Amino acid sequence: MVLGLVAVTAVTHSVPAANGLGGAADPPSQALAAPGVVSESKGAIDAEYHKIMDDDDEAQAEVDRWIRENQEYAAKGAGLPQAELTRRIRERFEPVRKAYEDFVKRHPEHAGGRVAYASFLGDLGDEQAAKEQLETALTLDAKDAAIYNNLANIYGHLGPVKKAFEYFTKAIELKPAEPVYYHNFGTTVYVFRKDAMEYFALNEQQVIEKALGLYSNALRLDPDNFPLASDVAETYYTIKPMRTDEALKAWTNALHVAHSDVEREGVYIHLARIKMAAGRLAEAGAHLNAVTNTLYSELKSRIASRIQERQREPKETNAPPSAVPEKKQPLDPGS
Protein backbone atom coordinates (compact mmCIF):
# COMPACT_ATOMS: atom_id res chain seq x y z
CA MET A 1 0.00 0.00 0.00
CA VAL A 2 1.86 3.04 -1.28
CA LEU A 3 0.51 5.61 1.15
CA GLY A 4 1.45 3.39 4.05
CA LEU A 5 5.04 4.19 3.06
CA VAL A 6 6.14 0.60 3.06
CA ALA A 7 8.92 -0.56 0.78
CA VAL A 8 7.32 -1.43 -2.53
CA THR A 9 8.37 -2.39 -6.00
CA ALA A 10 7.20 -0.75 -9.17
CA VAL A 11 3.58 -1.57 -9.88
CA THR A 12 2.36 -2.20 -13.40
CA HIS A 13 -0.97 -3.25 -14.80
CA SER A 14 0.11 -6.27 -16.79
CA VAL A 15 -0.22 -9.07 -14.26
CA PRO A 16 -2.14 -9.17 -10.97
CA ALA A 17 0.15 -8.87 -7.98
CA ALA A 18 0.51 -12.03 -5.94
CA ASN A 19 -1.10 -10.65 -2.81
CA GLY A 20 -2.60 -7.41 -4.06
CA LEU A 21 -5.07 -6.23 -6.58
CA GLY A 22 -3.06 -6.20 -9.75
CA GLY A 23 -4.50 -5.45 -13.15
CA ALA A 24 -5.94 -7.47 -15.96
CA ALA A 25 -3.63 -10.20 -17.20
CA ASP A 26 -5.09 -9.76 -20.67
CA PRO A 27 -6.90 -6.70 -22.01
CA PRO A 28 -10.54 -7.36 -21.17
CA SER A 29 -13.14 -7.27 -23.87
CA GLN A 30 -14.77 -3.88 -23.82
CA ALA A 31 -18.05 -2.31 -24.86
CA LEU A 32 -16.63 0.98 -25.99
CA ALA A 33 -19.32 2.79 -27.90
CA ALA A 34 -22.75 2.49 -29.40
CA PRO A 35 -23.09 0.82 -32.81
CA GLY A 36 -22.23 3.11 -35.67
CA VAL A 37 -19.26 4.82 -34.00
CA VAL A 38 -16.30 4.82 -36.37
CA SER A 39 -13.31 2.63 -35.61
CA GLU A 40 -11.06 5.68 -35.21
CA SER A 41 -13.02 6.61 -32.10
CA LYS A 42 -12.33 3.24 -30.55
CA GLY A 43 -8.65 3.65 -31.40
CA ALA A 44 -8.58 7.08 -29.78
CA ILE A 45 -10.25 5.74 -26.64
CA ASP A 46 -7.79 2.87 -26.41
CA ALA A 47 -4.88 5.26 -26.89
CA GLU A 48 -6.15 7.45 -24.05
CA TYR A 49 -6.64 4.38 -21.86
CA HIS A 50 -3.07 3.17 -22.38
CA LYS A 51 -1.69 6.69 -21.88
CA ILE A 52 -3.32 6.88 -18.45
CA MET A 53 -1.89 3.49 -17.49
CA ASP A 54 1.56 4.60 -18.65
CA ASP A 55 1.24 7.76 -16.52
CA ASP A 56 0.12 5.58 -13.61
CA ASP A 57 3.15 3.29 -13.96
CA GLU A 58 5.47 6.28 -14.23
CA ALA A 59 4.01 7.81 -11.05
CA GLN A 60 4.26 4.50 -9.22
CA ALA A 61 7.91 4.09 -10.21
CA GLU A 62 8.76 7.62 -9.10
CA VAL A 63 7.01 7.17 -5.75
CA ASP A 64 8.76 3.85 -5.22
CA ARG A 65 12.07 5.63 -5.80
CA TRP A 66 11.14 8.37 -3.30
CA ILE A 67 10.29 5.78 -0.66
CA ARG A 68 13.52 3.81 -1.17
CA GLU A 69 15.64 6.96 -1.11
CA ASN A 70 13.87 8.29 1.97
CA GLN A 71 14.48 5.00 3.77
CA GLU A 72 18.16 5.24 2.91
CA TYR A 73 18.34 8.83 4.13
CA ALA A 74 16.42 7.95 7.29
CA ALA A 75 18.94 5.23 8.08
CA LYS A 76 21.59 7.96 8.05
CA GLY A 77 19.55 10.25 10.30
CA ALA A 78 18.10 12.37 7.50
CA GLY A 79 15.07 11.97 5.28
CA LEU A 80 11.66 13.60 5.13
CA PRO A 81 9.14 13.25 7.97
CA GLN A 82 6.53 10.65 7.08
CA ALA A 83 3.74 13.24 6.96
CA GLU A 84 5.66 15.30 4.40
CA LEU A 85 6.47 12.28 2.25
CA THR A 86 2.84 11.18 2.36
CA ARG A 87 1.75 14.65 1.21
CA ARG A 88 4.18 14.54 -1.72
CA ILE A 89 2.94 11.09 -2.71
CA ARG A 90 -0.69 12.19 -2.65
CA GLU A 91 0.14 15.20 -4.80
CA ARG A 92 2.04 13.03 -7.28
CA PHE A 93 -0.87 10.63 -7.67
CA GLU A 94 -3.64 13.22 -7.77
CA PRO A 95 -3.49 13.95 -11.54
CA VAL A 96 -3.50 10.21 -12.26
CA ARG A 97 -6.58 9.75 -10.08
CA LYS A 98 -8.34 12.61 -11.85
CA ALA A 99 -7.45 11.16 -15.25
CA TYR A 100 -8.95 7.80 -14.30
CA GLU A 101 -12.06 9.43 -12.85
CA ASP A 102 -12.57 11.47 -15.99
CA PHE A 103 -12.00 8.47 -18.26
CA VAL A 104 -14.55 6.17 -16.57
CA LYS A 105 -17.04 9.03 -16.43
CA ARG A 106 -16.78 9.64 -20.16
CA HIS A 107 -16.47 5.94 -21.07
CA PRO A 108 -18.54 4.12 -18.42
CA GLU A 109 -18.68 0.89 -20.43
CA HIS A 110 -14.91 0.52 -20.80
CA ALA A 111 -14.21 -2.49 -18.56
CA GLY A 112 -10.44 -2.20 -18.90
CA GLY A 113 -10.46 1.39 -17.68
CA ARG A 114 -12.37 0.35 -14.57
CA VAL A 115 -10.00 -2.55 -13.89
CA ALA A 116 -6.96 -0.28 -14.20
CA TYR A 117 -8.59 2.38 -12.02
CA ALA A 118 -9.42 -0.26 -9.41
CA SER A 119 -5.79 -1.36 -9.36
CA PHE A 120 -4.71 2.23 -8.84
CA LEU A 121 -7.20 2.69 -6.00
CA GLY A 122 -6.07 -0.56 -4.42
CA ASP A 123 -2.46 0.60 -4.48
CA LEU A 124 -3.59 3.69 -2.56
CA GLY A 125 -5.38 1.53 0.01
CA ASP A 126 -8.91 2.50 -1.03
CA GLU A 127 -10.16 -1.05 -1.43
CA GLN A 128 -13.83 -0.17 -1.08
CA ALA A 129 -13.66 2.18 -4.06
CA ALA A 130 -11.62 -0.41 -5.96
CA LYS A 131 -14.28 -3.02 -5.23
CA GLU A 132 -16.99 -0.77 -6.66
CA GLN A 133 -15.05 -0.28 -9.90
CA LEU A 134 -14.39 -4.01 -10.25
CA GLU A 135 -17.99 -4.96 -9.58
CA THR A 136 -19.05 -2.61 -12.36
CA ALA A 137 -16.37 -4.03 -14.64
CA LEU A 138 -17.70 -7.52 -13.97
CA THR A 139 -21.13 -6.51 -15.24
CA LEU A 140 -19.44 -5.34 -18.43
CA ASP A 141 -17.21 -8.37 -18.92
CA ALA A 142 -18.20 -11.46 -16.95
CA LYS A 143 -15.57 -13.62 -18.65
CA ASP A 144 -12.44 -11.72 -17.63
CA ALA A 145 -10.54 -13.93 -15.17
CA ALA A 146 -8.48 -11.05 -13.78
CA ILE A 147 -11.59 -9.25 -12.57
CA TYR A 148 -12.63 -12.29 -10.54
CA ASN A 149 -9.10 -12.63 -9.14
CA ASN A 150 -8.87 -8.98 -8.16
CA LEU A 151 -12.31 -9.00 -6.56
CA ALA A 152 -11.44 -12.20 -4.71
CA ASN A 153 -8.38 -10.48 -3.25
CA ILE A 154 -10.55 -7.64 -2.00
CA TYR A 155 -13.14 -10.01 -0.54
CA GLY A 156 -10.25 -11.71 1.25
CA HIS A 157 -9.46 -8.38 2.91
CA LEU A 158 -12.93 -6.90 3.39
CA GLY A 159 -15.10 -10.02 3.47
CA PRO A 160 -17.01 -12.10 3.04
CA VAL A 161 -14.05 -14.46 2.69
CA LYS A 162 -16.20 -17.25 1.28
CA LYS A 163 -16.93 -14.97 -1.68
CA ALA A 164 -13.18 -14.86 -2.27
CA PHE A 165 -13.09 -18.66 -2.53
CA GLU A 166 -15.91 -18.56 -5.07
CA TYR A 167 -14.26 -15.89 -7.20
CA PHE A 168 -10.80 -17.47 -7.17
CA THR A 169 -12.41 -20.70 -8.34
CA LYS A 170 -14.08 -18.81 -11.19
CA ALA A 171 -10.83 -17.05 -12.17
CA ILE A 172 -9.03 -20.39 -12.42
CA GLU A 173 -11.90 -21.91 -14.37
CA LEU A 174 -11.63 -19.09 -16.91
CA LYS A 175 -7.84 -19.05 -17.09
CA PRO A 176 -6.33 -22.25 -15.66
CA ALA A 177 -2.77 -21.51 -16.80
CA GLU A 178 -2.34 -18.30 -14.73
CA PRO A 179 -0.07 -19.10 -11.74
CA VAL A 180 -0.90 -16.00 -9.73
CA TYR A 181 -4.51 -17.11 -9.36
CA TYR A 182 -3.48 -20.39 -7.73
CA HIS A 183 -1.00 -18.51 -5.54
CA ASN A 184 -3.59 -16.00 -4.36
CA PHE A 185 -6.17 -18.73 -3.80
CA GLY A 186 -3.70 -20.85 -1.84
CA THR A 187 -2.72 -17.95 0.39
CA THR A 188 -6.34 -17.05 1.10
CA VAL A 189 -7.22 -20.65 1.95
CA TYR A 190 -4.19 -20.91 4.21
CA VAL A 191 -4.73 -17.61 6.04
CA PHE A 192 -8.48 -18.07 6.49
CA ARG A 193 -8.40 -21.74 7.45
CA LYS A 194 -11.54 -21.66 9.59
CA ASP A 195 -13.60 -20.15 6.77
CA ALA A 196 -12.10 -22.67 4.36
CA MET A 197 -12.98 -25.54 6.72
CA GLU A 198 -16.63 -24.49 6.63
CA TYR A 199 -16.76 -23.68 2.93
CA PHE A 200 -15.04 -26.85 1.70
CA ALA A 201 -16.23 -29.15 4.55
CA LEU A 202 -12.66 -30.09 5.46
CA ASN A 203 -10.69 -30.32 8.69
CA GLU A 204 -7.75 -28.00 9.29
CA GLN A 205 -5.04 -30.35 8.09
CA GLN A 206 -7.05 -31.07 4.94
CA VAL A 207 -7.39 -27.33 4.33
CA ILE A 208 -3.62 -26.97 4.64
CA GLU A 209 -3.23 -29.78 2.12
CA LYS A 210 -5.62 -27.92 -0.19
CA ALA A 211 -3.49 -24.78 0.11
CA LEU A 212 -0.38 -26.83 -0.68
CA GLY A 213 -2.12 -28.27 -3.74
CA LEU A 214 -2.95 -24.80 -5.03
CA TYR A 215 0.62 -23.65 -4.38
CA SER A 216 1.91 -26.73 -6.18
CA ASN A 217 -0.09 -25.78 -9.29
CA ALA A 218 1.28 -22.25 -9.10
CA LEU A 219 4.87 -23.51 -8.79
CA ARG A 220 4.40 -25.86 -11.70
CA LEU A 221 3.44 -22.86 -13.83
CA ASP A 222 5.97 -20.43 -12.31
CA PRO A 223 8.87 -22.47 -10.87
CA ASP A 224 11.28 -19.52 -10.44
CA ASN A 225 8.97 -17.41 -8.25
CA PHE A 226 10.75 -16.91 -4.91
CA PRO A 227 7.84 -15.39 -2.93
CA LEU A 228 5.69 -18.29 -4.06
CA ALA A 229 8.33 -20.88 -3.14
CA SER A 230 8.65 -19.22 0.29
CA ASP A 231 4.89 -19.35 0.85
CA VAL A 232 4.91 -23.05 0.04
CA ALA A 233 7.73 -23.72 2.49
CA GLU A 234 6.20 -21.68 5.31
CA THR A 235 3.00 -23.70 5.06
CA TYR A 236 4.81 -26.68 6.58
CA TYR A 237 5.09 -24.92 9.93
CA THR A 238 1.38 -25.54 10.54
CA ILE A 239 1.36 -29.23 9.61
CA LYS A 240 1.32 -31.40 12.75
CA PRO A 241 3.46 -33.33 13.16
CA MET A 242 5.86 -31.44 10.98
CA ARG A 243 6.99 -33.28 7.90
CA THR A 244 10.61 -32.32 8.33
CA ASP A 245 11.98 -33.80 5.12
CA GLU A 246 9.26 -32.19 2.99
CA ALA A 247 9.73 -28.85 4.74
CA LEU A 248 13.48 -28.94 4.17
CA LYS A 249 12.93 -29.86 0.53
CA ALA A 250 10.56 -26.89 0.12
CA TRP A 251 13.04 -24.47 1.69
CA THR A 252 15.88 -25.89 -0.40
CA ASN A 253 13.76 -25.25 -3.49
CA ALA A 254 13.22 -21.67 -2.31
CA LEU A 255 16.98 -21.32 -1.84
CA HIS A 256 17.59 -22.40 -5.43
CA VAL A 257 15.31 -19.66 -6.80
CA ALA A 258 16.39 -16.88 -4.41
CA HIS A 259 17.48 -13.76 -6.28
CA SER A 260 19.48 -11.91 -3.65
CA ASP A 261 21.65 -12.41 -0.58
CA VAL A 262 18.82 -11.11 1.59
CA GLU A 263 16.46 -13.79 0.25
CA ARG A 264 19.09 -16.51 0.53
CA GLU A 265 19.98 -15.63 4.12
CA GLY A 266 16.30 -15.57 5.03
CA VAL A 267 16.09 -19.15 3.78
CA TYR A 268 19.13 -20.11 5.87
CA ILE A 269 17.26 -18.84 8.94
CA HIS A 270 14.33 -21.14 8.17
CA LEU A 271 16.59 -24.10 7.45
CA ALA A 272 18.31 -23.52 10.79
CA ARG A 273 14.98 -23.39 12.67
CA ILE A 274 13.72 -26.62 11.17
CA LYS A 275 16.98 -28.54 11.64
CA MET A 276 17.30 -27.24 15.19
CA ALA A 277 13.79 -28.51 15.97
CA ALA A 278 14.68 -31.86 14.39
CA GLY A 279 17.77 -32.18 16.60
CA ARG A 280 20.23 -31.67 13.75
CA LEU A 281 22.04 -29.01 15.73
CA ALA A 282 25.39 -28.97 13.91
CA GLU A 283 23.67 -28.45 10.56
CA ALA A 284 21.47 -25.76 12.06
CA GLY A 285 24.54 -23.94 13.36
CA ALA A 286 26.19 -24.14 9.95
CA HIS A 287 23.18 -22.45 8.34
CA LEU A 288 23.28 -19.68 10.95
CA ASN A 289 26.97 -19.09 10.27
CA ALA A 290 26.04 -18.27 6.67
CA VAL A 291 23.78 -15.42 7.84
CA THR A 292 25.64 -12.11 7.98
CA ASN A 293 23.00 -9.48 7.15
CA THR A 294 22.07 -7.34 10.15
CA LEU A 295 18.44 -7.59 9.07
CA TYR A 296 18.42 -11.07 10.60
CA SER A 297 20.56 -10.35 13.66
CA GLU A 298 17.76 -10.77 16.21
CA LEU A 299 16.39 -13.97 14.68
CA LYS A 300 19.88 -15.38 14.33
CA SER A 301 20.64 -14.64 17.97
CA ARG A 302 17.40 -16.24 19.20
CA ILE A 303 17.92 -19.43 17.21
CA ALA A 304 21.57 -19.63 18.25
CA SER A 305 20.50 -19.40 21.90
CA ARG A 306 18.01 -22.22 21.42
CA ILE A 307 20.64 -24.37 19.76
CA GLN A 308 22.90 -23.82 22.74
CA GLU A 309 20.09 -24.79 25.11
CA ARG A 310 19.49 -27.99 23.16
CA GLN A 311 23.20 -28.78 23.21
CA ARG A 312 23.25 -28.44 27.01
CA GLU A 313 20.39 -30.90 27.48
CA PRO A 314 21.54 -34.11 29.21
CA LYS A 315 22.05 -37.14 27.03
CA GLU A 316 19.64 -40.04 27.47
CA THR A 317 20.95 -42.81 29.76
CA ASN A 318 19.92 -46.26 30.88
CA ALA A 319 19.32 -45.02 34.42
CA PRO A 320 15.89 -45.45 36.01
CA PRO A 321 13.43 -42.75 34.88
CA SER A 322 13.49 -41.05 38.27
CA ALA A 323 17.24 -40.50 37.93
CA VAL A 324 17.00 -38.83 34.55
CA PRO A 325 16.18 -35.10 34.46
CA GLU A 326 13.03 -34.27 32.58
CA LYS A 327 13.85 -33.73 28.90
CA LYS A 328 12.68 -30.49 27.32
CA GLN A 329 10.12 -30.75 24.58
CA PRO A 330 11.36 -29.90 21.06
CA LEU A 331 10.92 -26.26 20.27
CA ASP A 332 8.10 -25.42 17.91
CA PRO A 333 9.80 -24.31 14.69
CA GLY A 334 7.00 -21.87 14.11
CA SER A 335 7.57 -20.04 17.36
Secondary structure, 3 states (H helix, E strand, C coil): CHHHCCCCCCCCCCCCCCCCCCCCCCCCCCCCCCCCCCHHHHHHHHHHHHHHHHHHHHHHHHHHHHHHHHHHHHHCCCCCCHHHHHHHHHHHHHHHHHHHHHHHHHCCCCHHHHHHHHHHHHHCCCHHHHHHHHHHHHHHCCCCHHHHHHHHHHHHHHCCHHHHHHHHHHHHHHCCCCHHHHHHHHHHHHHCHHHHHHHHCCCHHHHHHHHHHHHHHHHHHCCCCHHHHHHHHHHHHHCCCCCHHHHHHHHHHHHHCCCCHHHHHHHHHHHHHHHHHCCCHHHHHHHHHCCCCHHHHHHHHHHHHHHHHHHHCCCCCCCCHHHCCCCCCCCCCCC
